[in-house]
Amino acid sequence: MTDPLTGHGIASVADQRRADDARLLARMAAGDERALGSLYDTYGAAVYGLALAITQDPERAEAAVADAFATVWREARQAAADSTPVLVHLTTAARRAALASRATAGVTSAAPLSAHTLLASGALEQLSPSQRQAVELAWFRGLSRAEIAHTMGEPEATVGTYLRTGLDVLRHSLTSGVTSPVAVSA
């Protein structure tokens, strides 16, 4: 598949993004604050979209984003040494901070979220409705497999299958560079 804007193969676009991210992480590990700014310019909107989708509150979402970027800054040396994409580090840290913020604010439930607020909305569209619901409940709500099973009215083993196969599809989609790291607000 070819990127219509650049004429390059999508795989080469994804490879270039990973290489750019690795250079930014190396610069951050060396203490270059401008590299952190560049990383924020690249992923800030996507990470904010995820945090906002989880917290449902702009101020708490901004705090979660700040925590996520601070975490990646502190852990830049370790992140640069592993092969995990920087976006995974950022979204994991933002998710943790956003879920913690929800818990401290006493938020236990909210209306179902639009998948368009998820960083990988294009990837979510590849999931079956059951896989998508299970992944959204786990990712955005922080529900356990048992809680998801209860919510969906499905056996835990079935929910486990939805989660495993859904995450496999998302992992493949995100690592192949098919989706773009751009958040779209609902």
N, C-alpha and C positions, 0 to 999 in steps of 0.2 A: 504494500500500500504506500502511496506517495503523498506527502504533505503538499496540498495545493498552493500554499504560499511560498514555500521554499524550493519545491521540486525535489527535495531529498526524501529518502525513504523514512517512514515513521520510526523504524528501529534506529536509524542514525540520529534522529531528533531526540529520542529517549536516551541514547548513548551520550549525546552531547550534553543533555541536561544533567545526567549522572556525573559526567566529567566536570562540568561547571560547579556542581554541588560539592564534589570532592575537593576542588581547588578552594572553594569558599570555606569549607570545614578546616582545611589545612591552614588557611590564613587566620581563621578564628582561633585555632589551637595555638597559633603563634602570637595571639593577642591583638589582632587587627580588628578594631571595632567597626571599620568601614565594611568589612566582610559580613558582619552581622547585619548591618544596614542593607546590604545587597540581598542577603538571604530573606530579610523581612520584605523587601520590595518584591521579591519573587513569590513568596509564599504567604505573606501576611494576610491577604484577603481570603485565601482558601482556609487558613487556620482559623481566622475570625469567623468565617461562615460556619465551620464545624462547631466552634465554641458557642456561638449564638444559637445554633440549632439545639444544643444540649442545654444551655442555661436558660434560654428564652429571655435573657436580660442583657442589654448592651454593655452595661458597666461590668457585670460579672464575666461576660465574654471577653472584654478587653483585658481584664485581669488574668484570665486564663491564657490568653495569647501572650501577654507579657511573661507569665510563668513559663510557658512553653519555650519561648525564645531564650529566656534566661537559663533554662535547663540545658538546651542545646549548646549555649555558649559555655556553660560550666563543663559540659561533657564532650566538648568538641574533639578533644584528643582521642577519646574512646570511640566516638562516632566516626571519626576519620579512619580509624583502624579497622572497622568492620565493614561489611558489604551492604548493610541495610541502608536503603535510600534515606536521605536526610528528611524527606517528607514524612516518612514513617516515624522517625524520631519526633518530629514536630507534632504530628497528629496524635501520637500516643501521649506525649506530655500534655497537650492541650485537652485531650479527652479526660485524662486523670484530673487535671486542675478543674475542668468544668464540672465533672461529676462530683468532685469534692465540694465545689461551690454550691451545687444544687443541694447536696446533703446538709451543708451548714445553713442554708437558707430554708431548710425544711420542705423543699420541693420533692414530692414523691411521685407525682404523675403530671402529665400534660397532654394536650391534644396530640394526635399522631403527627409526626413531622413530615414535611415534604422532602422527598429525596433530593430535590433540587438544591437544598442547602448543604448536602453532603459533598465533600470534596470530589468524590468520584461518582457524581451523578450519572455519568455515561456508563460507568461500570455497573451501577445498581440496576440499570435498565436491562442488563443481560441476565439478571436473576429471575427465577420463577417468583410468583407472588408470595409463596410460602417461604422461600429462601430469603426474599427481601424483607418480609415482616420479621422473621427471626433475627436477621442481622441487624436491622434497625432497632429492635427491642434490646438486643445485647449491646450494641454500640452506643446508641443515644441514651438509653434508659439505664444501662448498667445492670440489666436484669440477669439473674442466674438462669441456667438451663431449666430448672424446675419452675421458676416464675414464668419463663417464656412458654413452657408447656401448658401451664395453667391458663395463661392469657389466650393462647391460641387454641386451647382445647385439644391438644395433641399429646401423645405419649412422649416422655422425655427422650427416648431413643430416636424417635422421628425428628424431634427438634434438633438433636445432636447431628443427625444426618443433614438437615437443612443448613445448619450452621457450618458444618465441615465442607459440604459441597459448595455452599454460597461463598465462603471465604476463599476456597480454592479458585473459584471463578474471578473473584475480586483481585486476588493476588496475581493471577495470570494477567488480568486486564491492566492492572497498575504497573506491573513490571515489564510488560511488553510495550508500554508507552502509547497504548490505544487511547487512553483518556488524558485529559489535560488538567494540570493542577490549578484550576480556576474555580472559585466558588461562585455560584449563582444564587442570588437571594430569592427567597420565595415571595 
